[in-house]
Amino acid sequence: MMDKLWSERIKFFLLGILVVTGILFLAGADTLSPPPPNYGRFQISSWATSFGNNSGGVGAFVVDTITGETKTVYSRIYGNPDEGKLIKNDLKKPFVAID
C-alpha cells in the first residue's frame, strides 16, 4: 500500500514537471512574432534658400539615425518662368535605392 502511494506521488510529480516545462516552452515561443517596428530610424528634414529677389532653391534630405547616413531626396531651383530646374526627385524610392 505504501509503495503504491509513493509511486502515485512520483507519477504526479513528474507529470507536474512535464506540464510546467510545457508551459515554459510555450511562453518562450515568442520568436514566431515579427520584430517590433523601427520607429524613428529615418528622419526627414527640408531646406530652402534665396538666390536673390526672384530665385531660390528648396530641397529635402533623409537621415538614417542608426548609421548616420544622409541622402538628398529632393532638390529644385526655382525662379522666373522657364528658369526653374528640378535637380533631383527620389521621394517615392526606398532609402537603399536613393543614390
Order of alpha helices (4+ residues) and beta strands (2+ residues): alpha-beta-beta-beta-beta
